[in-house]
Amino acid sequence: MKSLRILRGYLFTIVGIAIGVAGLVALGAMSERIVRFIEGGDRFVLGQISVAGRGMGMGTGFTAGGMLPAATIRAIAEVPGVSGVQGQVMLPLDPSTSQFMTLTQELILGVDLSVPSPNRHYRTLPLRAGRFFREGDRRVAVIGASFATSRGLGVGSHLALDDESFEVVGILERMLTAPDRFVMVPIADARAQWVAKDRLLRTVLASGAVPLTAADLNTGAAVGWQDGEDPDQVALRIRERVPGVNVQLPSELSRLLRSSTAFFSALLAGIGVLAFVIGGLSLANTMAAAVFERIRDFGVKRALGATDAQLGREVLAESLAVTLVGGLAGIGLALGLGWGIDATVAQLFHFSPRLLGGALGFSILLGAAAAVYATARVISVSPAEAIRRGA
């Protein structure tokens, strides 16, 4: 009961600490989310050689470019050092929506089930529920965790893509990178989606001017390399020997990804440091002010015989309790806001144990230091003066 009365006396102090800690945790979680996105994207691009056709087309992401016909894919497979080529179709779910990179972009990815994934880091994508594709599957989808959450979809749900119904047969584990917002479908279905979305392609197919088969409808390909080969050298070999393709060197694509997000990462880091300093000063000032407000109580206790050490222990115990409660409340507030935004808008936060533990430890240590400083100032004043100032 005594502890509750003490905490009630510090109510506004606790609220102030909670707001400051919540701001720190939210900004830190946004920074962690971007870092995880960059790391995941970097791991993806370093696991394969990405190839697209030259020119402009509806392809997006790492396969942005023109059409990559089946004959070109066969030519790539014959290049020395290549271990496998998987044709792909990657399209924006909503072509009218422009979004930065693929952090929040929703994409349709069609994969050729007849060829194993050549990506060395993602031979298979981790499933949270359901199953992956089977040979002969049509009108089924495996969706990313963020996409499933934002649309309220589960295994067995149905998803409409250009007026065609797809059954959700699997949901990926949360990967904190681009696949979280993917809708993966068999490549035959993705090709049909491409035709439905691209008016120019429909015109070309209807005219018969260019002899095309379904196998020619690829926006790009993922290429693997044999053991012992340098992926950049294999990519250069493809560029030299296969005409009409855009070949991304894994190391170049990795640098491009990091440089593209460097400004936003630096901006968020700067905001985080500023919030850390402002939040820290605010927390320290709030705790010190709370101690100074009790200067009369301390003066009375000293007049009645309380020692400086006894007052110091009392204030330290109270400050630890207040900052602990305030820190936990702030973390709870940040988690609630973050999870609400992630579930309804977009996944912008990642609350790691390291971040939460660091924020709580920071609030406790800084609050305790501020209380010790304030107590030192209080006990330097005589009991009579302390009582007079607090009157």
Salt bridges, closest charged atoms under 4 A:
GLU32 OE2 - ARG354 NH2 2.69
ASP42 OD2 - ARG258 NH2 3.17
GLU106 OE1 - ARG151 NH2 2.75
GLU106 OE2 - ARG181 NH2 3.14
ASP137 OD2 - ARG131 NH1 2.92
ASP162 OD2 - LYS197 NZ 3.22
GLU164 OE1 - ARG139 NE 3.35
ASP189 OD1 - ARG138 NE 2.70
ASP189 OD1 - ARG139 NH1 2.54
ASP227 OD1 - ARG120 NH2 2.98
GLU229 OE1 - ARG237 NH2 3.64
ASP297 OD2 - ARG294 NE 3.68
ASP308 OD1 - ARG302 NE 3.58
GLU314 OE2 - ARG294 NH2 3.51
GLU314 OE2 - LYS301 NZ 2.51
GLU318 OE1 - ARG294 NH1 2.40
GLU385 OE2 - ARG388 NH2 2.42
GLU385 OE2 - ARG389 NE 3.08
